[in-house]
Amino acid sequence: MTDVRGRLRAAILTMTAERAPRTICPSDAARAVDAEHWRELMNATRELARELARTGDVVITQKGAVLDPDVEWRGPVRIGRLRG
């Protein structure tokens, strides 16, 4: 799973950089890594998004509001780069 985590991390960072200021869905990164089995990667993708948000590399939003990566959240989220 380490190689997959590395590929997911790279996909999140690359896609958010390329699409900024627009955001991506976690499933976009998961599909980029494994188009056939992307659903199985969703938990790892969300956890990596949390890790990247903790380091300030990305922000996680829901309905336009920035979410705290250390608080439980439910429902659809988006991943993006900080504006500035």
N, C-alpha and C positions, 0 to 999 in steps of 0.2 A: 504493500500500500504506500510505502515511502515514495516510490517513483510516481505513483498516481498523485499523491499529495503535492509533489514538486510540480507536476504538470498542471494540476488544478491551480496552484498558487500562481504559476506563470500565466495561465489563461486569464485568471482574474485581473492580474496587474496589467497584462497586455491589452485586454479588451476594455478595461476601464480607462486606460490611457488613450486608446484609439477613439473611443466613443465620447470622451469628455467634451462638453459638460453633460452629455446624456449619461444615463446609468444603464447597468445591465441587470438582468435577472440572474440569480444564482444558477438557474438551469442553463443559461447561455454558456457559462463556463463549463458546466458538467457535460453538456452536449459537445462542446469543442474537444473535450478530452476523450469521450467515448459516446459516440452518437447512438449506439445500440443499447448500452446499459447505463445511460445517464441517470436514471432514477436511483440506481444503487449508489451513486456518488453524491447525492444531494446532502446528506448529513455531513459528510466530509467537506463539501463545498461551503455549507453554512458555517461550519466551525472554522474553516480557514478564513472566511470573511470576517468572523469575529476577531481572530488573531490579527489580521491585517488592520482592522479598525482600531484595535488596542495600540498598535504601533503608529497609527496615524497615516498609514498608506492609503486607506480607503475610508469611506463613510458608509454606513448602512442606514437606509431610510425606509420609512413606511408612510405613505400618503404625504410625502414631502418633509416629514419630521425626522430629524436625525435620532437614531436609536442608540442607546448605551449598549455596547457589546457585552457587558457583564450582567445584563438584566435579561430574564427570559422574555421572548416575544413570540407571537404567533401570527400566522397569516403571511401574505405575500410581502416580500421585502425587495429592495433594490440595492445595488452596490455601485458606488461611484467614487470619483475623486473629489477632493476638497476644491472648492472654487477659490480662486485667488490668483 
